[in-house]
Amino acid sequence: MTTPSADARPDTPGHHDLGGLRLGPIDRDEHPRTLYEMRVDAILMLLTNPACGAFKVDALRRAIENYTASEYETLPYYDRWMKAIRQLLVEQGVLTDARIDARIAQLRERRAAAGTAP
């Protein structure tokens, strides 16, 4: 898990806190959501649903806010969510990194065999 630097002050905004900065107009136009985005959103809704209770949305926010400035600025929005979801599932003991990595490798092999690898 990434932790804030030792010299970070609690009253200093983090690199994720962009409120009040003059960064130009916000694009408020809707865009068609990709299948990936819809799946990530569905995974989060399932895992944070009280019936499952793997973790709370606040935990997701904490995980994302603990990213380094570089991670936060370079990861696309839904990739931040997926990275945080993975981290939280491991933290909570739901899955292990080894099990996740093994499953990813298995799926990549299956896609390559089927000729659908990205």
Sequence and secondary structure as in RCSB ss.txt:
>XXXX:A:sequence
MTTPSADARPDTPGHHDLGGLRLGPIDRDEHPRTLYEMRVDAILMLLTNPACGAFKVDALRRAIENYTASEYETL
PYYDRWMKAIRQLLVEQGVLTDARIDARIAQLRERRAAAGTAP
>XXXX:A:secstr
     TT  TTS  TT  TT              HHHHHHHHHHHHHHSTTT S  HHHHHHHHHTS HHHHHHS
 HHHHHHHHHHHHHHHTTSS HHHHHHHHHHHHHHHHHHT   
